[in-house]
Amino acid sequence: RYRTLRQCLAGRDRNTMLANKECQAAREVLQGSPLHECRCKRGMKKELQCLQIYWSIHLGLAEG
């Protein structure tokens, strides 16, 4: 679902992509998943990857 949301956010017309049923379903699933509650700490292993996941999820959910 995370990959689906990232594809939705990367679309040319972000609002249209996020209105897509598949994108909405991905947002709903991620909102209740452990990824939604993840926290990144400075200097942690794979910090950049953690931040990318965090902001992809939270920006995608903020759009809705």
Buried (B, 14 or more C-beta within 10 A) or exposed (E): BBEBBBBBBEEEEBEEBBEBEEBBEBBEBBEEEEBBEEEBEEEEEEEEEBEEBBEBBEEBBEBE
